[in-house]
Amino acid sequence: SPALTAWSVLPLTVGWTLGSIGSSRMGDRMSESRIILTGFLIGLPSLSLSWAAITFDFPLFVKYLFFLTSGSGTGMVTNAALTMLRSFAESSQVGRVVSAHLFARNQGFTFGSAIGGAVLLLVVTMHLGDLGLVRELISSPEGAGPAGAAEAVRSGFATTVATGIGIGLIGLVAALRMRHFLTERRVALRGEDVER
């Protein structure tokens, strides 16, 4: 139903909040780059399990659980990235750095939503040949709607999550390269061994 669909984003946002809080607590014991990697190592498997839960039509609470952990990984990454940027910025530049991070994050939301929507609609169009059937599905009572429309949307959403996994893997590679670069820089600046 439309109401249930609206509530489905709640586990992601609650997970994001929990991940942000968790990463701030972890900051006393771990470097920001390690927290970022931990976030990816929580978020990417959770997205993969979300894909499986959608594809094989697991119960709704299982999907919500995977959404929660996916959001937690994302919250850890974004919070730790902001903290790391602030730690490397000169005090006179902190405001600019924080603004740049927020701008980049908001652009990520925008582009991510656009890519997700485009993938979803492409798959639905390939299945049904007519996007108007999706409008009928949304406006119909729960359990009703045009034949095949619900399955097409589910398939499209699974493909969208798979696309998110691919983008997340690109982010993981970038995080690994960043961590390697930061470790070398810290060793060069401090003249000491730093745990990788």
N, C-alpha and C positions, 0 to 999 in steps of 0.2 A: 504494500500500500504506500501512497505518497508519504504518510506520516512515518512509517517505518523506514522508508528510504531516507527521510530527513534525519532521523536519529542515528543512521548508520555511520555518520561522520564523527559521532561522539567518542567512540573508542580511540580513533586516531588522535583527536585533540587531547583527550585525557592522557593517552600514552605519551604524546609530545610533552605535556606538562610534567609528567612523572620522569621522563628521560632528562629534561632540563634540570629538574631538581636533583636527580641522581648524579648527573655530571658535575654539578656544583659541589656536591659532597665528595665525589671522587677526586676533585681537583686538589685536595690536600695530600693525596697519596700518589697520584699519577700525573704524568705530563698531559698537556692538552692534546698532543698528537696521538698519544695512546688512547685517550678517551674517545677521540674521533674514530680511531680504528675499531674500538670496542663497539661504538654505535653502529658502524657499518656491519660488524660481525653479528650484531643482534638484528638489525633492520633487514639485511638481505635475506637471511634464512627465513625470517618472518614473512617477508614478501613472497618468497617461494612457497611457503606453506599456505599463505593466503591464496596464491594462484591455484594450488592443488585443491583447497577447500572450495573455491568457486567452481573450478572445472568439474570436480566430482560431486558437487552439491552437498557438502557437509552441512550439518545443522548450523543454524544461524549463530548460536552462541560461540561455536568454534571459530567461525569467520571473524566474529567480533574480538575474540581473544587474540587472533593473529593480527588484526588491525591494531589492537592495543600495543602489542610488542613491536610492530612496525613503526608506530608513532613514537614509541620510546627510543628506538634507535635513532630516528630522525632528530628528536629533541636533544639527545646526547651530542650528536654531530654539530648541530647548529649552535648550541650553547657553548660547547668547547671551542668551536672555531672563533666565535666572537671573543671569548676570553683570551685565546691565543693571539688574535690580532691586537687586542688592547695591550697585551704584555710586550709586544714588539714595537709598539708605537711610542714615539716621544710624547711627553705629556701635553705639549702644545698641539699635537695632531690627533689626540684621542677622539675628539668630537667628529673630525672628518672620517676617521677610520670606522667608527661606529655607524655613522650615516651611510658610508659606502657599503658596509656589511648589510645593513637593513635594506638598502636599495637593491643590492644583488640578490638578497633572499626574496624580496618581493617580486623581482623579475623572474626568479626561479618558480615562484607560485604561478605567475602569469603564464610563462611558457609551458610549465608542467601541465597546467589545466588545459591549455590550448592543444598540446600534443595528445594528452589523454582523451579529450573530447573528440579530436580528429580521428584517432585510432578507433575509439568506440563507435563513432558514426560510420566509419568506413566498413568495419566488420558487420554492423547491423545492415547497412545498405547491401553488402555482398550477400548476406543471408536472405534478406526480404525483398530487395529490389525497390523498396518504397519506405522512406522514413516516416511517412504519414501514419503507418501502422504503429510506430512507437508512440505517437501522440494518442492514438486510440488506446494503447495499452496503459498509458499513464492515467488517462481519464476514466478508464473502466473500473468497475468494482474489483476488489481483491479476488484473485483467482479466475477472473474473466479476461477478455481481451482477444485480439486476433490470434489465429493459430500460428505458432512458431515465433511470435514476437518476443515473448519472455525468454525463450531459449536463445534467440539472436542477441538480446541484450546481455544475457549471462555470458555468452561466448565473447561478446565484444568487451565486457568488463574484464574477463580473464585475460584477453589479449592486451588490454590496457595495463593490467598489473604486470604482465610479462615484459611489456615495454619499459615499465618503471624499474624492473629488475635489471634490464640492460643498461639503463641510464645510471642506476645505482652502482653497477660494476665499473662503469667509467669513473664515477666518483671515488670508488675504492682504489682504483689504480692511481688516480691523482693524489689521494691521501697517502698512499704508500710512497710515492715519489716525493711528496712534501716531507714526510717523516724522514726519509733518507737524507734529503737536502738539509733539513734542520739539524739532524744529528751531526753531519759533517761540519756545519757552520758553528754549532756549539763547541765541538772539539777544537776547531780552529781558533775560536774566540777565547775560550777558556784554557786551552792547552791541556785538557784533561780528558780522560775516557768517560764517555757518557753511555749509559745503557741504551741499546737500540730498541 
